[in-house]
């Protein structure tokens, strides 16, 4: 790997041990991946993992409350405790372990509450923005076309790569943390233009209209192409950001897709030929009503129609989605046996409250929650056994992370189930 003079100086310790270690980590990472250089980045999204239960147990007891020691080991893979300096790159923090206002409703242990507060103080000290969301592009971290980024969170990476045309691979906790400290990332994978070209053609032969349709299409595409770059042709009309958020999250969950093109829609695919460039499709695959039904049936194999937990907001909900659910809930009450939690970034929850949406939720017996997520924060109502969600990603993870029998449907079906306590499945 070729380093410029400034990068070499940081590696040699000109800016302290933590930045030197971060640069060393990125150099080793890049060499392992075949990168020949580093590139600048000022857009990082990562996790400060010290608040997750059990993670600090790998440290000696006398270091578990020392956030420099916690971060050095868990985020920078160093047994040596370093004084962590302020981040160089604009860095947003991903989902936290709890909602700051509703942790008691979520059943979060006091020990975890303390860890989360420690994390927040540490983030403030080093300049990590505590937006605590899996969708940073909803609350200000919006890279521009062609910008090199270092983002964790698969649903966010596929969004900025495909919808915006920014450049990122799905980073891990170590590489994202190192990038935040030195403002660099190895030049490999989706940072390289030729790697962003499509290699599978998906012919869409049916109408794709609802968020559920987009999620089912994404989940099926991910299963078909695995970690390749699909190009979709046949989409009628222009999808909105919520549609593409659900599509990308589903494709990243089932197959590890980090980049896709919609011919004539996404910025690097003004035409089908532009999406493939010098490549030719490895395979052409058709998605029609039969494939849509198969994707739907894959999720809806449950037995119990008595639903006690409705989960919305995976990835985190936009204000438009909150408004939709508020309209469905207004003047109604949830079943006494059913909880409805909708997750969103804390900045958007503040706006939702000003708009009166939070009050509508609360009058119905529902909650708008921030900072967290049912599947990844592992929070659910006490005794919950059967969940319903409008998110293929959430339906993919809930059975494994929380052991919940899970139904998948539209937003309207989920809200209706919250009101009646019963699931009425059906694919229109």
C-alpha positions as CSV (number, residue, x, y, z in Angstrom):
1,X,0.0,0.0,0.0
2,X,1.3,3.4,-1.0
3,X,0.9,6.1,1.7
4,X,1.4,9.8,1.1
5,X,3.6,11.8,3.4
6,X,0.8,12.9,5.7
7,X,-0.5,9.3,6.1
8,X,2.9,8.0,6.8
9,X,3.5,10.7,9.4
10,X,0.3,9.7,11.2
11,X,1.3,6.0,11.0
12,X,4.7,7.0,12.6
13,X,3.0,8.7,15.5
14,X,3.0,12.4,14.6
15,X,-0.6,12.7,15.9
16,X,-0.4,10.4,18.9
17,X,-0.8,6.7,19.6
18,X,-4.5,6.3,19.0
19,X,-4.4,7.8,15.5
20,X,-1.2,5.9,14.7
21,X,-2.9,2.7,15.8
22,X,-6.0,3.6,13.7
23,X,-3.8,4.2,10.6
24,X,-2.0,0.9,11.2
25,X,-5.3,-0.9,11.4
26,X,-6.5,0.6,8.1
27,X,-3.2,-0.2,6.4
28,X,-3.4,-3.9,7.4
29,X,-7.1,-4.0,6.5
30,X,-6.4,-2.5,3.1
31,X,-3.5,-4.8,2.3
32,X,-5.6,-7.8,3.2
33,X,-8.2,-6.6,0.7
34,X,-5.8,-5.7,-2.0
35,X,-6.1,-2.0,-1.7
36,X,-3.2,0.0,-3.1
37,X,-4.0,3.3,-1.4
38,X,-6.2,5.2,1.1
39,X,-8.7,7.9,0.2
40,X,-10.1,10.7,2.3
41,X,-13.5,10.4,4.0
42,X,-15.5,12.9,6.0
43,X,-18.6,10.7,6.4
44,X,-18.5,7.8,8.9
45,X,-21.3,5.9,10.5
46,X,-20.3,3.4,13.2
47,X,-21.2,1.9,16.6
48,X,-19.6,2.6,20.0
49,X,-20.2,-1.0,21.2
50,X,-19.4,-0.5,24.8
51,X,-23.1,-0.3,25.8
52,X,-24.1,-3.7,24.5
53,X,-24.6,-6.2,27.4
54,X,-21.7,-8.6,27.9
55,X,-19.3,-6.9,25.6
56,X,-17.2,-5.3,28.3
57,X,-16.8,-8.7,30.1
58,X,-13.7,-9.3,27.9
59,X,-11.9,-6.5,29.7
60,X,-10.3,-6.9,33.2
61,X,-12.7,-5.8,35.9
62,X,-10.7,-2.7,36.7
63,X,-11.0,-1.4,33.1
64,X,-14.7,-2.0,32.4
65,X,-15.7,1.5,33.4
66,X,-12.8,3.2,31.5
67,X,-14.3,4.2,28.2
68,X,-10.8,4.8,26.7
69,X,-10.0,1.1,27.5
70,X,-13.4,-0.1,26.3
71,X,-13.1,1.8,23.0
72,X,-9.5,0.8,22.5
73,X,-10.3,-2.9,22.7
74,X,-13.8,-3.2,21.3
75,X,-13.6,-0.6,18.6
76,X,-9.9,-0.4,17.7
77,X,-8.8,-4.0,18.6
78,X,-6.0,-2.9,20.9
79,X,-5.2,-4.4,24.3
80,X,-3.3,-1.3,25.1
81,X,-5.5,1.5,26.6
82,X,-5.1,4.7,24.5
83,X,-6.4,8.2,25.2
84,X,-8.9,8.5,22.4
85,X,-8.8,11.9,20.7
86,X,-11.6,13.8,18.9
87,X,-12.7,12.2,15.7
88,X,-11.4,13.8,12.4
89,X,-14.3,12.8,10.2
90,X,-17.9,13.7,10.6
91,X,-19.1,10.6,12.5
92,X,-22.7,9.5,13.2
93,X,-23.5,6.8,15.8
94,X,-25.8,3.9,14.8
95,X,-28.5,2.4,17.0
96,X,-28.2,2.3,20.7
97,X,-29.4,-0.4,23.2
98,X,-32.4,1.5,24.4
99,X,-34.9,4.4,24.0
100,X,-33.8,7.2,26.4
101,X,-37.4,8.0,27.4
102,X,-39.0,4.5,27.3
103,X,-36.3,2.2,28.6
104,X,-38.6,1.0,31.3
105,X,-41.3,0.1,28.8
106,X,-38.6,-1.7,26.8
107,X,-37.6,-3.6,30.0
108,X,-33.9,-2.5,29.8
109,X,-31.8,-3.6,32.8
110,X,-30.3,-0.9,35.0
111,X,-26.8,-2.1,34.2
112,X,-27.5,-1.5,30.5
113,X,-28.9,1.9,31.2
114,X,-25.7,2.9,32.9
115,X,-23.6,1.6,30.0
116,X,-25.7,3.6,27.5
117,X,-25.2,6.8,29.6
118,X,-21.4,6.1,29.7
119,X,-21.4,5.7,25.9
120,X,-23.3,9.0,25.4
121,X,-20.8,11.0,27.5
122,X,-17.9,9.4,25.7
123,X,-19.4,10.2,22.3
124,X,-19.8,13.8,23.3
125,X,-16.2,14.0,24.4
126,X,-14.8,12.7,21.1
127,X,-17.3,14.4,18.8
128,X,-19.4,11.4,17.6
129,X,-22.9,12.6,16.7
130,X,-25.3,10.6,18.9
131,X,-28.1,10.4,16.3
132,X,-28.5,6.7,17.2
133,X,-30.1,5.6,14.0
134,X,-29.7,3.0,11.3
135,X,-30.8,5.6,8.7
136,X,-28.4,8.6,9.2
137,X,-29.4,10.0,5.8
138,X,-32.8,10.9,7.4
139,X,-31.2,13.2,9.9
140,X,-28.4,15.1,8.2
141,X,-25.6,12.7,7.2
142,X,-26.3,12.9,3.5
143,X,-23.2,12.3,1.4
144,X,-23.0,13.7,-2.2
145,X,-22.6,11.7,-5.4
146,X,-19.1,10.2,-5.6
147,X,-18.2,10.9,-2.0
148,X,-16.1,8.3,-0.2
149,X,-17.7,7.1,3.0
150,X,-17.0,4.6,5.8
151,X,-20.4,3.3,6.9
152,X,-21.5,0.4,8.9
153,X,-25.2,-0.8,8.7
154,X,-26.0,-2.8,5.6
155,X,-29.4,-1.0,4.9
156,X,-27.7,2.4,5.1
157,X,-24.8,1.4,2.9
158,X,-26.9,0.0,0.1
159,X,-29.0,3.2,0.2
160,X,-26.2,5.7,-0.2
161,X,-24.4,3.5,-2.8
162,X,-27.5,3.0,-4.9
163,X,-29.9,5.9,-4.4
164,X,-27.3,8.7,-3.9
165,X,-24.2,7.4,-5.7
166,X,-21.9,7.8,-2.7
167,X,-19.1,5.2,-2.2
168,X,-18.9,2.8,0.7
169,X,-18.5,-0.8,1.6
170,X,-20.2,-2.3,4.6
171,X,-17.6,-1.5,7.3
172,X,-17.1,-3.2,10.6
173,X,-16.8,-1.6,14.1
174,X,-13.0,-1.6,13.8
175,X,-12.6,-0.1,10.4
176,X,-15.3,2.5,10.9
177,X,-13.8,3.6,14.2
178,X,-10.3,3.8,12.7
179,X,-11.6,5.9,9.8
180,X,-13.3,8.3,12.1
181,X,-10.0,9.0,13.8
182,X,-7.9,9.6,10.7
183,X,-10.4,10.5,8.0
184,X,-9.2,7.8,5.7
185,X,-10.5,4.5,4.2
186,X,-8.9,1.9,2.0
187,X,-9.7,2.2,-1.7
188,X,-11.3,-1.1,-2.6
189,X,-14.7,-2.7,-3.3
190,X,-17.4,-0.2,-4.0
191,X,-15.0,2.8,-3.8
192,X,-13.6,1.6,-7.2
193,X,-15.8,2.6,-10.2
194,X,-15.6,-0.7,-12.1
195,X,-16.8,-2.7,-9.1
196,X,-20.0,-0.7,-9.1
197,X,-21.2,-2.0,-12.4
198,X,-24.1,-4.4,-12.6
199,X,-23.7,-8.1,-13.3
200,X,-27.3,-9.6,-12.9
201,X,-30.3,-8.4,-14.8
202,X,-33.7,-8.6,-13.0
203,X,-36.7,-8.3,-15.2
204,X,-39.6,-7.1,-13.1
205,X,-42.8,-8.4,-14.7
206,X,-45.4,-7.2,-12.2
207,X,-46.5,-4.0,-10.6
208,X,-44.5,-2.9,-7.6
209,X,-46.5,-0.3,-5.6
210,X,-46.5,-0.6,-1.8
211,X,-43.6,-0.7,0.7
212,X,-44.4,-4.4,1.2
213,X,-44.0,-5.0,-2.6
214,X,-40.6,-3.3,-2.5
215,X,-39.6,-5.3,0.5
216,X,-40.6,-8.6,-1.0
217,X,-38.8,-7.7,-4.3
218,X,-35.7,-6.8,-2.4
219,X,-35.7,-9.9,-0.3
220,X,-36.2,-12.1,-3.4
221,X,-33.5,-10.3,-5.3
222,X,-31.0,-10.7,-2.4
223,X,-31.6,-14.4,-2.4
224,X,-31.1,-14.7,-6.1
225,X,-27.9,-12.6,-6.5
226,X,-26.2,-13.0,-3.1
227,X,-23.5,-10.3,-2.9
228,X,-23.6,-9.3,-6.6
229,X,-24.9,-6.1,-8.2
230,X,-28.4,-6.5,-9.6
231,X,-29.8,-4.2,-12.3
232,X,-33.6,-4.0,-12.3
233,X,-35.6,-3.2,-15.4
234,X,-39.4,-2.9,-15.7
235,X,-40.1,-0.6,-12.7
236,X,-43.1,1.6,-13.6
237,X,-43.0,5.2,-12.2
238,X,-40.5,6.7,-9.7
239,X,-40.3,5.1,-6.3
240,X,-40.0,7.3,-3.2
241,X,-37.3,7.2,-0.6
242,X,-39.3,5.0,1.8
243,X,-39.8,2.4,-1.0
244,X,-36.1,2.3,-1.7
245,X,-35.2,2.2,2.0
246,X,-37.3,-1.0,2.4
247,X,-36.1,-2.5,-0.9
248,X,-32.4,-2.1,0.0
249,X,-32.8,-3.2,3.6
250,X,-34.4,-6.4,2.4
251,X,-31.9,-7.2,-0.3
252,X,-29.0,-6.6,2.2
253,X,-30.6,-8.9,4.7
254,X,-31.3,-11.9,2.5
255,X,-28.2,-11.7,0.2
256,X,-25.7,-9.2,1.4
257,X,-26.3,-6.8,-1.6
258,X,-24.5,-3.5,-1.1
259,X,-25.2,-1.9,-4.5
260,X,-28.0,-2.1,-7.1
261,X,-29.3,-0.1,-10.1
262,X,-32.8,0.7,-11.2
263,X,-32.5,1.3,-15.0
264,X,-33.6,4.9,-15.8
265,X,-34.0,5.8,-12.1
266,X,-30.9,5.6,-9.9
267,X,-28.0,8.0,-10.7
268,X,-25.5,5.6,-12.1
269,X,-28.0,3.8,-14.3
270,X,-29.5,6.5,-16.7
271,X,-29.7,3.6,-19.2
272,X,-29.5,-0.2,-19.0
273,X,-26.2,-0.1,-20.9
274,X,-24.7,2.5,-18.4
275,X,-25.6,0.2,-15.5
276,X,-23.6,-2.7,-16.9
277,X,-20.9,-0.7,-18.6
278,X,-18.2,-3.1,-19.9
279,X,-19.9,-6.1,-18.3
280,X,-22.6,-8.4,-19.6
281,X,-25.3,-9.9,-17.3
282,X,-24.2,-13.1,-15.7
283,X,-27.8,-14.2,-15.7
284,X,-31.2,-12.7,-16.4
285,X,-33.9,-13.5,-13.8
286,X,-37.6,-12.7,-13.9
287,X,-39.7,-11.5,-10.9
288,X,-43.4,-11.8,-11.4
289,X,-46.5,-12.5,-9.3
290,X,-45.4,-16.1,-8.6
291,X,-42.1,-14.9,-7.2
292,X,-43.8,-12.2,-5.2
293,X,-46.2,-14.8,-3.7
294,X,-43.3,-17.1,-2.9
295,X,-41.4,-14.3,-1.1
296,X,-44.5,-13.5,0.9
297,X,-45.2,-17.1,1.8
298,X,-41.7,-17.6,3.0
299,X,-42.3,-15.2,5.9
300,X,-45.9,-16.0,6.7
301,X,-45.7,-19.5,8.1
302,X,-46.9,-18.8,11.6
303,X,-49.6,-20.6,13.5
304,X,-50.9,-18.2,16.1
305,X,-53.1,-15.3,14.8
306,X,-53.2,-13.6,18.2
307,X,-50.6,-10.9,17.8
308,X,-49.2,-9.2,20.9
309,X,-46.4,-7.0,19.4
310,X,-46.5,-4.7,16.3
311,X,-43.0,-3.5,15.1
312,X,-42.7,-0.6,12.7
313,X,-39.7,1.3,11.7
314,X,-37.0,-1.0,10.3
315,X,-35.0,0.8,8.9
316,X,-36.0,3.8,11.1
317,X,-39.2,5.5,10.0
318,X,-39.4,8.8,8.2
319,X,-41.8,11.6,9.2
320,X,-44.0,10.6,6.3
321,X,-44.4,7.1,7.6
322,X,-45.1,8.3,11.2
323,X,-47.8,10.6,9.8
324,X,-49.3,7.7,7.9
325,X,-49.5,5.5,11.1
326,X,-50.8,8.5,13.2
327,X,-53.7,8.9,10.7
328,X,-54.5,5.2,11.0
329,X,-54.5,5.4,14.8
330,X,-56.3,8.6,15.3
331,X,-59.4,8.2,17.4
332,X,-58.8,4.5,18.0
333,X,-57.4,2.3,20.8
334,X,-55.1,-0.6,20.7
335,X,-56.2,-4.0,21.8
336,X,-55.3,-4.4,25.5
337,X,-53.3,-7.5,24.5
338,X,-51.2,-5.8,21.8
339,X,-48.4,-3.3,21.8
340,X,-47.4,-1.1,18.9
341,X,-43.8,0.4,18.8
342,X,-42.7,2.5,15.9
343,X,-39.0,3.4,15.8
344,X,-37.5,6.6,14.4
345,X,-34.4,8.8,14.8
346,X,-34.6,10.9,18.0
347,X,-34.4,14.1,15.9
348,X,-37.5,13.1,13.9
349,X,-39.3,12.1,17.1
350,X,-38.9,15.6,18.3
351,X,-40.5,16.9,15.2
352,X,-43.2,14.2,15.4
353,X,-44.1,15.5,18.9
354,X,-44.3,19.1,17.6
355,X,-46.7,17.9,14.9
356,X,-49.0,16.2,17.4
357,X,-48.2,12.6,16.2
358,X,-46.7,11.5,19.5
359,X,-49.9,12.5,21.3
360,X,-52.1,10.5,18.8
361,X,-49.9,7.4,19.3
362,X,-50.1,7.8,23.1
363,X,-53.8,8.3,23.2
364,X,-54.2,5.0,21.2
365,X,-51.8,3.2,23.6
366,X,-48.9,3.1,21.1
367,X,-45.3,4.4,21.4
368,X,-43.0,6.3,19.1
369,X,-39.5,5.1,20.1
370,X,-36.1,6.4,19.2
371,X,-32.4,5.4,19.3
372,X,-33.2,1.7,19.3
373,X,-34.7,-1.2,17.4
374,X,-36.6,-4.3,18.4
375,X,-34.3,-6.8,16.7
376,X,-30.9,-5.3,17.1
377,X,-31.4,-3.7,20.6
378,X,-33.3,-6.9,21.5
379,X,-36.2,-5.1,23.2
380,X,-39.8,-6.2,23.3
381,X,-42.8,-6.1,25.6
382,X,-42.6,-8.5,28.5
383,X,-44.1,-11.9,27.5
384,X,-44.4,-11.1,23.8
385,X,-44.7,-14.2,21.6
386,X,-46.1,-13.2,18.3
387,X,-45.1,-10.1,16.3
388,X,-46.2,-8.5,13.1
389,X,-44.2,-6.1,11.0
390,X,-44.2,-4.3,7.6
391,X,-40.4,-4.8,7.2
392,X,-38.8,-7.8,5.6
393,X,-35.6,-7.0,7.4
394,X,-37.3,-7.0,10.8
395,X,-39.2,-10.2,9.9
396,X,-35.9,-11.8,8.9
397,X,-34.2,-11.0,12.2
398,X,-37.0,-11.2,14.9
399,X,-37.4,-15.0,15.1
400,X,-33.6,-15.4,15.6
401,X,-32.9,-12.4,17.9
402,X,-36.0,-12.5,20.1
403,X,-37.6,-15.9,19.3
404,X,-40.8,-14.3,18.2
405,X,-43.2,-15.9,15.7
406,X,-43.5,-13.2,13.1
407,X,-46.1,-12.1,10.5
408,X,-45.3,-9.8,7.6
409,X,-47.8,-7.4,6.0
410,X,-48.6,-3.9,4.9
411,X,-48.5,-1.0,7.3
412,X,-52.4,-0.9,7.3
413,X,-52.5,-4.6,8.2
414,X,-50.1,-4.1,11.0
415,X,-52.0,-1.2,12.5
416,X,-55.3,-3.1,12.2
417,X,-53.8,-6.0,14.0
418,X,-52.7,-3.7,16.8
419,X,-56.3,-2.5,17.2
420,X,-58.0,-5.9,17.0
421,X,-55.2,-8.1,18.4
422,X,-55.6,-10.5,15.5
423,X,-53.6,-11.0,12.3
424,X,-55.6,-10.9,9.1
425,X,-53.1,-12.0,6.5
426,X,-53.4,-11.5,2.8
427,X,-51.5,-10.4,-0.2
428,X,-53.3,-8.0,-2.5
